[in-house]
Every structure is written in C-alpha cells, then in structure tokens.
Amino acid sequence: MGRGVKAAVIGGVCAAMVGGAGYGTYNVVSALNGDGGSGPAGSSAKSGPPSGDEVGETTEKFFTAWEKGDATTAASYTNNASIAGTLLTAYGEDAHITGVEITPGTAAGTSVPFTVKARVSYEGAAKPLTYKSRLTVVRGETSGRALVDWEPSVVHPDLKDGDTLVTEESATPQIEAVGRNGAVLSKEKYPSLGPVIATLREKYGARAGGTPGVELAVRHTVSNAPDTPLLTLTEGKPGTLETTLSASVQAAAEKAVKRYGESSVVAVKPSTGEVLAVANNRKDGFNAAFQGKVAPGSTMKIITAAMLIDNGVTSMNGPAPCTETAIWQSQTFHNITTMKPNESATLANTFMRSCNTGFIKLIDEKPISDSSLTREAQERFGLGQDNWQTGIVSFDGSVPASPGPDRAANAIGQGQVQMNPLNMASVTATAITGEFRQPYLVPFGLDDRKPATAKGLPRNTASQIKQMMRLTATQGTAVNAMSGLHGDIGAKTGSAEVDGQAVSNAWFTGFRDDVAAAAMTEEGGHGGDAAGPIVADVLRAGG
C-alpha cells in the first residue's frame, strides 16, 4: 500500500485493514457473479450499511486494482462485475488510458469522492488527463459484502449506462460553429450548445472543410448520439459552420434557464424561422428544447383559439363563457381555484385569463369535430407531420384526433397533445405573422434540405390571436412576467398536469417585436412563475 490511499479514504474513522491477502483472493473469485457470491463457509452474511472500515477497505482494493489496469479484479469489488469489467477493460484497451493515479477525498458516510490523474496515449501523441468523480459503497444483497455500487460515472462523471470510452482519430472533423454575426459559439462559453454542436459536427463536419484530429471521447452505444469529446490529443483543423444562432440571445438563454432546474427554452425569428437560441438546464443532458414530447398546457389555447375563429364558432370579441366547471362526455373540467366565473366573457377575456371551461364549452359547437384541432395544427401551424428539417434531430409536435374526453383535454393542452419549446415558439411565430416558417438552425442550402410548409393563418385570425396575446401580456396571466418589456409584446401562460407529479409543468410563450420564445420548466407550477421569467429574459436580449 505504498501510496497511503487507505488512510486518506478512511479519513477520521481510524480503521485498520486485516487479513488483506487471503480476503482479497476470495473476493476476486467469488465476486464474478455480480454481487460477490456468498460469504465464506460457516459464516453468515452481514447486513446493514457498510461500516467506515469496510468503506475504506473496499475502496482501497478497488482503486489499487484500477490503477494497475487489472479490470477483472477491480470489477470484483463492485456489485455488477460483468458490466464493470467491460468498461474498465475499455478504459485501458480502447481509451488507451495508462499511468492511473487515484487520490481519494474524505468519505462522507459511504460516499467517497476521488480525483483521477492519468495519461492518454495514441500513436505517438499523449496528453495528461485529470478529472473528479465519486463512488458509493453498499452492502451486497446476497453476499453481505461491502461493494462499490456500480455506475458508469464511477469511471468518468460523463459516462451513462451503455457508454464507453475510446481514443482514436475522430470520425468527423471538428467544427467551429459561428452565429449570425460571426461570433464563435463554443460549448465552453455556451454549455447548452454542447450536444447541439456535437450533433452538428457529426452531420456537417465533413462538409465544413476541416480535417479530423485524435480525441478521447465518450461513445454512446445505446442512444447512438454523437461521440462526446473529452480530450484532444492531436488538433485537427476545425471547419467553419454557420448557424442561425444569436450570440447575445443564446447567452441570455443560457443564463435564464439556470434560474430553474429541468428548464428548456427556444427563441426564433418569426419573419424568417431562424432559431436564435436553444438552451437546456437538465441533469440528463437531453435536448428537451428540441426533442421533448410533453403536454403544453394552456399555451395550446393559441391553436385552439385559432381553430374556433377559423371555423366561425366565435371571435376575439365573441362569446366564450367562463363557467366554474364544464362537463364533456361525463368528464368534469375545472379552472384554477382562484378564477372567478364570468358567464358573459368574450374569447379575449377567457384567453387572457386562461379559463379552461370557456374553451371546453365551445368545442361542442358545429362544425368542430374530433379532427378539427388536428387539422388546424397540421394545416395552419405546420405541426405533427414529422417533416421539420431543422438541421438537427427535432420533434415537430403531435396533436392527434381524439374522441371522448381527450377531445376536450387536447383543447387545453392536456390529453394526448405533445409539444416542446421549439414547437411552441414556432406556434407563436405563426400566430403573430400569419405565416408558418419552419424553424431551422443551419441554412437549408448546406445540404439541400426542404423546409416543411403549411398554409398559415388567415390575416384576420392572426390579427385576433396577436391582439389576445398582447392583452394577456399587459392585462392577463402573463403581466408580471412581461412587465418592464418594451415594444410590441404578447404572451400566453400554461401549466400542464403530469401523472405522478405533485406540481404541474410550467409553460410560457411570448413575443417581442421580431422575436418569439417559449420555455418549459418541469414541476415549475404556474407558467408565469417559472417559465415566464425565462422567456422574458430571452425576449429582453432579443430586442
């Protein structure tokens, strides 16, 4: 134990390791089944959380084997030896990481932080590698042994289930993504763009004119997402890739989503469809802003209101009574508890107060049918046909024709409707211009993509929707979030109930002059309280 690791791991518990050689040999043999097998003959398996002594002993043995490059032995000290062994083997053989030195920090109960210093070498090129991670020691369910609770993040914090590490010449050259004004958009300065840039590199790297380098990268074998570079050993020549993003709006979006966990936002330019910003603040790294599929809550009332106007059911100043409850095919719908009924409400009043019952009572009017909302979404707003060509993977919404209670639920953004912030930013852009311009992140001419098309809205409908959104921003549910913004502004709030969640998802979409944005915050509650400030910050930067 020449490095003195055990003392550092145990910290203040003053434990001593005994029987090291024989015990270690037993562990190697018996742990290969994943939980370490059963205890020695005649002994009973221990139970309860591992003691400080056991945490120190297990961690020391695991680290020592890992440092030696002995993947089989290191894996035997985990509760999933097969999976751990595969990844630890790849660490040396595929990632070409050697000279591993692990320095543990002070254990907090059964959790041990540590720092790894190593060297990555490939075909004559080499660079040092340093990172921090953490492991937890648990009691084996059948063996009673103290074992490292296996997670890929033990090996590297960026690893998830199914990931592995590789060092090789990159499949595609690096790119230097630049914004609409020529500003370089790096993942270091704009963290949310990391997955986006990786996807753009995979798709357009060969077209951008660069040459590949050698990299240590995370390979996502399950999701088939592009490799995530961790360390560049040999610099290739990055190619320049022009995007529609605005550096100033992107910076505001990055900062805004940090207000609330599990938040996403997108901003677009309604006059062109250009995406100005995309940002996510999520633990799972998922690009929910472009790929999310969740109910949009009352922001959906933009499309529903357009459907009612287009079908002659009512108009902005026409009737849309806001009652305490509304019954549709045996299901009772309510408003938020603080909303006062208004039997003489107009559609504008019902829209700006986000009254559910006022919309539900109108979907039974002729000629509205089960498919009316679907047709409005597809034919007018360009949604739900799986044909958007943004430049990266995206979901273009889903508004299925739904019979029964879901017809009413869909109208208020619940039921079977699925959207993401990209979709709702586009909905707002279409609503205020009357034209559907498919959002895009890189020029269509780069790879001859064809944008999706739709009829858009009649001028009179668009005018009414835009005015109702203005009223919502200045007199309705969005007034607090939008206060202080100048120019031509409008908005719509939303909250979407989700099974299994105590708090609704918060939604908000709005516009300011020629910028439209939409945000969603999981379990954010009312749209104006969480998602609203995110959108307002982005709109403020876009002016």
Backbone torsions as a table, in degrees:
resi	resn	phi	psi	omega
1	MET	NA	52.0	-170.5
2	GLY	-62.4	-23.0	-174.6
3	ARG	-87.2	-10.7	-179.9
4	GLY	70.8	28.7	-177.1
5	VAL	-64.4	-41.4	-171.8
6	LYS	-59.2	-41.6	-178.2
7	ALA	-62.4	-38.7	-179.4
8	ALA	-69.5	-37.9	-179.6
9	VAL	-65.3	-46.6	-174.4
10	ILE	-71.0	-27.9	177.5
11	GLY	63.5	-121.9	-172.9
12	GLY	-91.5	9.1	-175.4
13	VAL	-86.5	-9.5	174.0
14	CYS	54.7	51.6	-179.5
15	ALA	-98.0	156.3	176.9
16	ALA	-124.4	140.8	179.1
17	MET	-91.4	134.8	-179.8
18	VAL	-125.5	155.7	175.3
19	GLY	60.4	34.7	-170.5
20	GLY	-58.9	-49.1	-171.4
21	ALA	-66.2	-54.1	-178.1
22	GLY	-63.9	-40.2	-178.5
23	TYR	-65.6	-41.3	-179.9
24	GLY	-63.4	-41.3	179.7
25	THR	-63.0	-41.9	178.9
26	TYR	-60.8	-41.8	-177.9
27	ASN	-60.4	-43.1	-177.3
28	VAL	-59.3	-43.0	-176.3
29	VAL	-73.5	-45.0	-170.3
30	SER	-85.4	-15.7	-174.1
31	ALA	-86.9	-3.5	-172.5
32	LEU	-67.6	-13.5	179.8
33	ASN	-84.3	-2.5	175.1
34	GLY	110.9	-42.0	179.3
35	ASP	-110.0	10.1	174.7
36	GLY	84.6	9.0	178.0
37	GLY	70.5	-160.1	-180.0
38	SER	-99.6	169.9	-179.6
39	GLY	-73.2	174.6	179.0
40	PRO	-58.5	156.2	-177.9
41	ALA	-54.6	135.7	176.2
42	GLY	82.6	-3.2	-179.7
43	SER	-103.8	156.4	176.6
44	SER	-104.7	143.4	-177.7
45	ALA	-65.5	138.0	177.1
46	LYS	-72.5	161.3	177.7
47	SER	-138.2	170.2	-179.2
48	GLY	85.2	171.2	-179.5
49	PRO	-61.9	147.7	177.1
50	PRO	-61.9	145.2	177.6
51	SER	-76.7	170.3	176.2
52	GLY	-59.6	-39.0	176.9
53	ASP	-60.2	-45.1	-177.7
54	GLU	-67.4	-38.7	177.9
55	VAL	-60.2	-47.4	-179.8
56	GLY	-63.9	-43.8	-177.7
57	GLU	-65.5	-46.9	-178.6
58	THR	-65.0	-44.2	-178.3
59	THR	-64.5	-42.0	178.8
60	GLU	-59.6	-46.6	-178.4
61	LYS	-66.2	-40.3	179.1
62	PHE	-63.1	-48.5	-179.7
63	PHE	-62.4	-42.3	-178.1
64	THR	-61.7	-45.6	178.8
65	ALA	-65.1	-39.9	179.2
66	TRP	-62.2	-45.4	179.7
67	GLU	-59.7	-36.3	-179.0
68	LYS	-76.9	-8.1	-176.3
69	GLY	78.1	17.2	-179.5
70	ASP	-92.0	83.5	-174.0
71	ALA	-62.3	-39.6	-178.0
72	THR	-63.1	-46.0	180.0
73	THR	-67.3	-44.5	178.9
74	ALA	-58.9	-43.3	-179.3
75	ALA	-64.3	-28.7	-178.1
76	SER	-67.3	-16.0	177.5
77	TYR	-95.3	16.4	176.7
78	THR	-115.8	169.0	178.0
79	ASN	-94.8	15.7	172.7
80	ASN	-150.6	71.3	-170.6
81	ALA	-61.5	-35.0	-177.6
82	SER	-65.7	-52.6	-178.6
83	ILE	-67.1	-42.9	179.9
84	ALA	-61.7	-41.8	-179.0
85	GLY	-62.1	-39.8	179.5
86	THR	-62.5	-46.2	-177.9
87	LEU	-71.0	-40.1	179.0
88	LEU	-66.7	-32.0	175.2
89	THR	-67.0	-44.7	178.8
90	ALA	-62.8	-30.4	179.5
91	TYR	-55.8	-41.4	179.1
92	GLY	-89.9	-44.4	-171.4
93	GLU	-82.0	-39.6	-177.0
94	ASP	-96.3	-36.2	-179.9
95	ALA	-88.3	-13.5	177.4
96	HIS	57.7	43.6	178.6
97	ILE	-99.3	123.7	-178.3
98	THR	-132.4	177.8	176.7
99	GLY	60.0	40.1	-174.1
100	VAL	-74.2	129.7	172.9
101	GLU	-128.1	124.7	-176.2
102	ILE	-114.6	125.8	178.2
103	THR	-113.8	108.7	-179.8
104	PRO	-77.7	152.0	171.9
105	GLY	-95.2	-167.9	-179.4
106	THR	-80.0	128.7	-179.2
107	ALA	-67.0	140.8	171.8
108	ALA	-112.6	92.8	-173.2
109	GLY	68.6	-118.4	-179.5
110	THR	-99.5	4.5	-179.3
111	SER	-100.9	131.3	-175.9
112	VAL	-126.7	115.9	173.1
113	PRO	-80.8	154.9	178.2
114	PHE	-157.5	160.1	178.3
115	THR	-118.3	134.5	178.2
116	VAL	-109.0	129.2	170.4
117	LYS	-121.1	130.5	-176.5
118	ALA	-153.3	-171.1	179.6
119	ARG	-136.7	135.5	177.6
120	VAL	-107.7	124.3	-177.2
121	SER	-128.5	138.3	179.4
122	TYR	-156.6	116.1	175.2
123	GLU	47.5	51.3	174.7
124	GLY	88.9	-13.5	177.5
125	ALA	-99.2	142.2	-179.4
126	ALA	-150.4	146.6	176.0
127	LYS	-147.8	149.9	175.8
128	PRO	-72.3	152.0	179.4
129	LEU	-131.1	128.7	177.7
130	THR	-136.7	135.2	176.1
131	TYR	-159.9	165.7	179.7
132	LYS	-115.1	146.0	175.2
133	SER	-149.1	-168.0	-175.3
134	ARG	-156.1	146.8	174.1
135	LEU	-132.8	163.9	177.0
136	THR	-127.4	137.4	177.5
137	VAL	-99.7	131.0	-178.4
138	VAL	-127.3	171.5	177.0
139	ARG	-90.6	126.8	176.4
140	GLY	-59.4	134.1	-173.0
141	GLU	-64.2	-36.9	-177.8
142	THR	-106.0	-34.2	-175.2
143	SER	-86.6	-24.7	-175.0
144	GLY	77.3	1.3	-179.7
145	ARG	-75.9	153.9	171.3
146	ALA	-81.0	121.5	-173.8
147	LEU	-135.4	151.8	173.5
148	VAL	-69.6	125.0	178.0
149	ASP	-71.9	108.8	-168.1
150	TRP	-73.8	125.2	168.7
151	GLU	-139.6	142.2	177.6
152	PRO	-55.4	-30.0	-178.7
153	SER	-65.8	-13.1	173.6
154	VAL	-61.7	-40.7	-178.1
155	VAL	-74.1	-40.9	175.7
156	HIS	-157.4	136.6	-174.0
157	PRO	-63.1	-18.1	-179.7
158	ASP	-89.1	-1.2	-178.2
159	LEU	-88.1	137.4	174.7
160	LYS	-122.8	175.4	-178.3
161	ASP	-52.7	131.1	178.7
162	GLY	86.9	-8.7	179.7
163	ASP	-81.9	158.0	172.6
164	THR	-144.6	174.9	-179.9
165	LEU	-113.8	138.1	177.6
166	VAL	-138.8	148.2	169.8
167	THR	-124.3	121.3	-177.2
168	GLU	-169.4	174.0	173.6
169	GLU	-66.4	131.0	-176.9
170	SER	-62.8	145.8	-178.4
171	ALA	-67.6	-31.0	178.8
172	THR	-132.3	150.2	177.6
173	PRO	-63.5	155.4	172.7
174	GLN	-66.0	157.5	175.2
175	ILE	-121.3	153.6	169.4
176	GLU	-110.5	98.7	-179.5
177	ALA	-74.9	132.0	179.0
178	VAL	-122.1	148.8	-179.4
179	GLY	-84.8	-174.5	-173.4
180	ARG	-64.7	-23.4	178.6
181	ASN	-108.0	18.1	176.2
182	GLY	87.1	0.8	179.7
183	ALA	-71.7	137.1	178.2
184	VAL	-74.1	133.5	-177.4
185	LEU	-111.1	95.1	-179.0
186	SER	-100.0	153.5	178.7
187	LYS	-69.6	-22.0	177.4
188	GLU	-68.6	-40.1	-179.6
189	LYS	-84.7	-32.1	-178.7
190	TYR	-126.4	82.9	-171.6
191	PRO	-55.6	-35.1	-179.3
192	SER	-62.1	-22.7	-177.4
193	LEU	-82.2	-5.4	179.9
194	GLY	-51.8	-58.0	178.7
195	PRO	-64.2	-33.9	180.0
196	VAL	-65.9	-46.9	179.4
197	ILE	-63.5	-38.5	178.1
198	ALA	-61.2	-41.2	178.7
199	THR	-68.3	-42.2	177.8
200	LEU	-62.2	-39.0	179.0
201	ARG	-62.9	-45.3	-178.9
202	GLU	-62.1	-38.8	-174.7
203	LYS	-83.9	-36.3	-171.4
204	TYR	-120.4	0.5	-177.2
205	GLY	-55.4	-41.5	-178.1
206	ALA	-70.3	-23.0	-179.0
207	ARG	-88.0	-17.3	-171.3
208	ALA	-84.0	-6.2	172.5
209	GLY	91.3	12.4	179.6
210	GLY	-91.8	178.3	174.6
211	THR	-123.7	144.6	-174.6
212	PRO	-74.2	153.4	173.5
213	GLY	-115.9	-169.0	177.4
214	VAL	-109.1	132.1	-173.8
215	GLU	-139.2	148.7	161.6
216	LEU	-88.3	128.9	-174.7
217	ALA	-144.3	157.4	170.4
218	VAL	-86.4	125.8	176.2
219	ARG	-103.7	123.3	-175.9
220	HIS	-94.8	90.5	-172.2
221	THR	-77.1	-20.9	-178.1
222	VAL	-88.8	-50.3	-176.4
223	SER	-81.1	-15.1	-176.1
224	ASN	60.9	21.2	174.7
225	ALA	-70.4	160.3	179.0
226	PRO	-60.2	152.3	175.4
227	ASP	-56.4	144.1	176.2
228	THR	-103.9	108.8	-178.3
229	PRO	-65.8	138.3	176.6
230	LEU	-112.7	-34.6	-175.8
231	LEU	-153.3	131.4	178.0
232	THR	-98.5	119.3	178.3
233	LEU	-87.5	-43.7	179.2
234	THR	-127.8	121.6	-178.6
235	GLU	-70.8	125.5	166.5
236	GLY	-86.8	-167.9	175.7
237	LYS	-107.8	112.4	-179.6
238	PRO	-67.5	142.6	172.6
239	GLY	-91.7	151.7	-179.7
240	THR	-89.2	127.4	179.2
241	LEU	-122.7	117.4	178.6
242	GLU	-78.7	136.3	175.8
243	THR	-124.9	171.9	178.8
244	THR	-88.6	-3.8	-172.2
245	LEU	-67.1	146.9	175.0
246	SER	-102.6	124.0	-177.7
247	ALA	-59.9	-39.8	-178.0
248	SER	-70.8	-40.8	178.9
249	VAL	-71.0	-38.1	177.2
250	GLN	-62.3	-42.7	178.9
251	ALA	-61.1	-40.9	177.9
252	ALA	-66.2	-38.5	178.9
253	ALA	-65.7	-42.9	178.1
254	GLU	-58.5	-45.4	-179.2
255	LYS	-68.7	-39.4	-175.8
256	ALA	-65.5	-42.5	-176.9
257	VAL	-69.5	-18.1	177.7
258	LYS	-70.5	-12.2	177.5
259	ARG	-62.8	-36.9	-174.1
260	TYR	-136.5	135.6	176.1
261	GLY	-66.4	155.0	178.2
262	GLU	55.7	46.1	-179.8
263	SER	-115.6	151.7	177.9
264	SER	-144.1	148.4	179.7
265	VAL	-147.8	148.4	174.7
266	VAL	-136.2	140.9	172.6
267	ALA	-123.8	139.3	178.7
268	VAL	-130.9	162.6	176.3
269	LYS	-100.6	106.6	-173.1
270	PRO	-57.9	-31.7	-176.6
271	SER	-73.4	-15.4	-177.7
272	THR	-130.7	-25.9	-173.2
273	GLY	90.8	-1.5	-179.2
274	GLU	-64.6	134.7	174.7
275	VAL	-80.4	122.5	-178.1
276	LEU	-93.4	-27.4	-179.0
277	ALA	-160.4	147.6	171.7
278	VAL	-144.7	123.9	-177.1
279	ALA	-143.9	144.8	178.1
280	ASN	-135.3	145.1	171.4
281	ASN	-128.0	85.1	-174.0
282	ARG	-134.4	143.3	178.6
283	LYS	-67.0	-32.0	-175.4
284	ASP	-86.1	-3.8	178.5
285	GLY	73.0	5.7	-176.7
286	PHE	-72.3	137.8	177.2
287	ASN	-81.9	71.0	-178.7
288	ALA	-65.3	-24.0	179.4
289	ALA	-60.2	-36.0	-179.4
290	PHE	-105.4	-28.5	-170.5
291	GLN	-115.8	-1.9	-179.4
292	GLY	-61.8	152.5	179.1
293	LYS	-139.0	81.8	-176.9
294	VAL	-138.1	161.0	179.0
295	ALA	-64.9	135.3	-175.7
296	PRO	-92.1	2.0	-180.0
297	GLY	61.1	-150.2	-171.0
298	SER	-71.2	-6.9	171.4
299	THR	-62.1	-22.5	178.2
300	MET	-64.4	-19.3	-178.3
301	LYS	-65.0	-15.3	172.6
302	ILE	-62.5	-47.6	-179.9
303	ILE	-69.9	-41.4	-179.4
304	THR	-63.0	-42.8	178.3
305	ALA	-62.4	-41.4	177.7
306	ALA	-62.5	-40.3	177.7
307	MET	-60.6	-45.0	-178.9
308	LEU	-64.4	-40.7	179.4
309	ILE	-69.5	-46.5	-178.3
310	ASP	-61.7	-30.0	-178.8
311	ASN	-94.9	7.9	175.3
312	GLY	72.4	16.3	-178.5
313	VAL	-73.1	-41.4	178.1
314	THR	-159.2	-175.0	178.0
315	SER	-143.1	176.6	-178.8
316	MET	-51.3	-42.7	-179.1
317	ASN	-100.0	8.0	177.7
318	GLY	-86.5	174.5	-174.8
319	PRO	-72.2	140.2	171.7
320	ALA	-154.6	72.2	-172.3
321	PRO	-55.8	130.6	178.4
322	CYS	-99.5	98.7	-178.9
323	THR	-96.5	169.2	-178.0
324	GLU	-66.0	-40.2	176.8
325	THR	-138.3	164.0	173.5
326	ALA	-141.4	134.7	-179.6
327	ILE	-109.2	127.0	176.4
328	TRP	-128.4	114.6	179.2
329	GLN	46.0	56.8	173.7
330	SER	76.2	-4.5	177.8
331	GLN	-101.6	132.3	-178.9
332	THR	-96.9	130.3	178.7
333	PHE	-111.3	145.0	-177.3
334	HIS	-123.9	167.9	169.5
335	ASN	-102.9	176.1	173.4
336	ILE	-63.1	151.1	-170.5
337	THR	-62.9	-24.2	-177.2
338	THR	-86.2	-4.4	-176.7
339	MET	-81.4	129.0	177.5
340	LYS	-88.7	134.1	178.2
341	PRO	-62.0	151.8	177.1
342	ASN	-147.3	95.7	-176.1
343	GLU	-65.2	-21.4	-178.0
344	SER	-103.4	17.0	-176.4
345	ALA	-64.9	143.8	171.1
346	THR	-87.1	170.9	176.7
347	LEU	-61.5	-38.2	179.4
348	ALA	-61.5	-42.6	-179.6
349	ASN	-68.1	-42.5	178.4
350	THR	-64.4	-38.0	179.3
351	PHE	-67.4	-49.7	-174.2
352	MET	-71.1	-23.4	175.3
353	ARG	-93.6	-7.9	-179.6
354	SER	59.9	52.4	178.7
355	CYS	-82.8	116.5	-179.4
356	ASN	-65.6	-45.2	-171.6
357	THR	-65.8	-32.3	179.2
358	GLY	-62.2	-34.5	177.8
359	PHE	-77.5	-41.5	-175.6
360	ILE	-65.9	-35.6	179.5
361	LYS	-66.1	-23.1	-177.0
362	LEU	-90.5	-15.5	-176.4
363	ILE	-76.6	-4.3	176.8
364	ASP	-92.0	-5.5	-177.9
365	GLU	-76.9	142.3	175.6
366	LYS	-72.6	142.5	9.7
367	PRO	-97.4	23.8	-177.8
368	ILE	-64.3	133.8	178.8
369	SER	-131.5	-178.5	179.5
370	ASP	-59.7	-27.3	-175.2
371	SER	-100.3	-0.2	-175.0
372	SER	-63.0	-44.0	-178.8
373	LEU	-67.1	-36.6	177.3
374	THR	-62.2	-46.8	-179.9
375	ARG	-62.9	-40.7	179.4
376	GLU	-61.7	-45.1	-178.3
377	ALA	-64.7	-42.0	-176.3
378	GLN	-78.0	-50.7	-170.9
379	GLU	-79.8	-31.4	-177.4
380	ARG	-98.1	-39.9	-173.8
381	PHE	-106.1	-1.5	175.6
382	GLY	70.7	21.7	-175.6
383	LEU	-96.3	157.8	164.7
384	GLY	72.4	22.9	179.0
385	GLN	-118.5	7.3	174.9
386	ASP	54.9	44.8	-176.9
387	ASN	-136.0	14.2	176.9
388	TRP	-72.7	138.7	179.5
389	GLN	-121.0	77.0	-173.8
390	THR	-79.4	-21.1	-174.3
391	GLY	113.1	-22.5	172.0
392	ILE	-133.9	175.8	179.8
393	VAL	-63.8	130.8	177.4
394	SER	-150.0	159.4	177.1
395	PHE	-111.4	132.2	-173.9
396	ASP	-105.1	30.9	173.0
397	GLY	84.3	162.2	178.8
398	SER	-149.3	123.1	177.5
399	VAL	-131.8	79.7	-175.9
400	PRO	-72.8	150.3	172.9
401	ALA	-68.2	122.8	-171.1
402	SER	-129.7	121.3	175.1
403	PRO	-82.8	171.7	175.1
404	GLY	69.1	-155.5	-176.6
405	PRO	-58.5	-27.4	-179.0
406	ASP	-67.1	-20.9	175.4
407	ARG	-62.9	-41.5	177.6
408	ALA	-73.0	-43.1	-179.1
409	ALA	-61.9	-39.6	178.6
410	ASN	-59.6	-37.2	-175.9
411	ALA	-63.8	-24.5	179.3
412	ILE	-111.2	20.1	172.9
413	GLY	78.9	24.9	173.7
414	GLN	-116.8	-144.1	176.2
415	GLY	59.6	-126.3	-174.7
416	GLN	-103.2	3.0	-179.9
417	VAL	-70.4	137.3	177.2
418	GLN	-131.9	133.6	-179.7
419	MET	-144.8	174.9	170.2
420	ASN	-142.8	172.2	-178.7
421	PRO	-57.6	-34.7	176.2
422	LEU	-58.3	-47.3	-179.3
423	ASN	-60.8	-45.5	-175.3
424	MET	-74.4	-30.1	172.7
425	ALA	-64.1	-39.6	177.3
426	SER	-66.4	-40.0	177.8
427	VAL	-58.3	-45.8	178.5
428	THR	-63.4	-42.7	178.8
429	ALA	-60.1	-42.6	178.5
430	THR	-66.5	-41.1	-176.8
431	ALA	-63.1	-37.9	-174.4
432	ILE	-89.8	-17.0	178.5
433	THR	-106.7	-21.7	-174.3
434	GLY	81.1	-4.4	-178.6
435	GLU	-116.3	134.1	172.1
436	PHE	-88.6	116.7	175.1
437	ARG	-120.3	109.5	-174.0
438	GLN	-57.2	127.9	178.3
439	PRO	-61.7	145.5	177.8
440	TYR	-149.4	152.9	-174.2
441	LEU	-107.8	-29.7	176.1
442	VAL	-130.0	151.7	-177.2
443	PRO	-54.8	140.3	-179.8
444	PHE	-62.9	-32.7	-176.5
445	GLY	-69.3	-14.3	-178.3
446	LEU	-62.0	-36.6	180.0
447	ASP	-136.8	21.6	175.9
448	ASP	58.9	34.5	173.4
449	ARG	-69.3	150.6	177.6
450	LYS	-109.8	122.5	-179.7
451	PRO	-69.1	149.2	173.3
452	ALA	-67.1	153.1	-179.1
453	THR	-128.5	157.6	175.4
454	ALA	-156.8	162.9	-175.5
455	LYS	-68.7	-28.0	-172.7
456	GLY	78.5	-172.7	-174.9
457	LEU	-102.8	147.2	170.2
458	PRO	-58.2	148.3	-175.3
459	ARG	-56.5	-40.9	-178.4
460	ASN	-65.2	-39.2	178.4
461	THR	-65.5	-47.5	-179.7
462	ALA	-59.8	-40.3	179.7
463	SER	-61.5	-41.1	-179.1
464	GLN	-70.7	-42.3	179.6
465	ILE	-63.2	-44.1	-179.3
466	LYS	-61.6	-41.8	179.6
467	GLN	-66.7	-37.3	178.0
468	MET	-66.6	-34.9	176.5
469	MET	-69.7	-35.4	174.8
470	ARG	-61.1	-45.5	179.7
471	LEU	-62.6	-37.7	179.6
472	THR	-63.9	-36.4	-178.9
473	ALA	-76.8	-25.7	-174.8
474	THR	-108.2	-20.4	-177.8
475	GLN	-135.8	-11.0	-171.9
476	GLY	-108.8	-147.8	-172.2
477	THR	-68.4	-14.4	-177.8
478	ALA	-101.0	5.8	-171.3
479	VAL	-62.9	-40.0	-178.6
480	ASN	-67.0	-44.8	-178.8
481	ALA	-65.7	-35.7	-174.1
482	MET	-92.0	-2.3	-178.0
483	SER	-62.2	140.4	179.7
484	GLY	92.1	-12.0	177.1
485	LEU	-84.5	135.6	179.8
486	HIS	-106.6	171.1	-179.2
487	GLY	92.9	-166.4	178.9
488	ASP	-83.9	108.9	-174.6
489	ILE	-123.2	153.0	175.7
490	GLY	-161.9	162.4	-176.3
491	ALA	-163.0	169.4	171.1
492	LYS	-148.5	130.3	178.2
493	THR	-93.9	164.8	176.1
494	GLY	-163.6	152.0	170.1
495	SER	-140.1	135.9	-174.7
496	ALA	-120.8	121.7	177.0
497	GLU	-74.6	139.2	-178.7
498	VAL	-129.0	130.9	178.7
499	ASP	-56.5	132.4	178.2
500	GLY	89.7	-7.3	178.5
501	GLN	-107.1	133.4	178.1
502	ALA	-75.0	-27.5	-177.8
503	VAL	-119.6	139.9	-178.6
504	SER	-69.2	157.8	169.6
505	ASN	-75.3	138.5	179.4
506	ALA	-93.8	134.9	177.9
507	TRP	-128.5	150.3	176.5
508	PHE	-159.9	135.4	173.0
509	THR	-136.6	145.5	-177.8
510	GLY	-160.8	173.4	177.8
511	PHE	-138.7	155.0	170.9
512	ARG	-143.9	112.1	-176.9
513	ASP	53.0	-120.6	-175.7
514	ASP	-102.8	39.8	173.0
515	VAL	-134.1	130.8	173.8
516	ALA	-122.0	141.4	-178.2
517	ALA	-143.1	156.4	175.8
518	ALA	-145.6	145.0	-179.5
519	ALA	-139.2	154.2	174.9
520	MET	-137.3	135.8	176.2
521	THR	-125.0	117.5	179.1
522	GLU	-63.8	131.5	-178.8
523	GLU	54.5	37.0	179.6
524	GLY	-89.8	-7.1	178.7
525	GLY	80.4	-136.4	-178.6
526	HIS	-67.0	139.9	-175.0
527	GLY	-58.5	-38.1	-178.7
528	GLY	-70.2	-18.2	-175.8
529	ASP	-87.1	-33.1	-175.5
530	ALA	-116.4	-63.6	-177.9
531	ALA	-67.7	-30.7	-178.2
532	GLY	-58.0	-52.0	178.6
533	PRO	-60.2	-30.9	177.7
534	ILE	-64.1	-49.9	-179.8
535	VAL	-62.7	-42.0	-178.9
536	ALA	-60.3	-41.4	178.8
537	ASP	-63.4	-39.7	179.9
538	VAL	-68.2	-43.0	178.5
539	LEU	-64.2	-36.2	179.5
540	ARG	-62.6	-38.1	179.9
541	ALA	-75.8	-22.2	-175.2
542	GLY	-85.0	-5.3	-177.1
543	GLY	-78.2	NA	NA
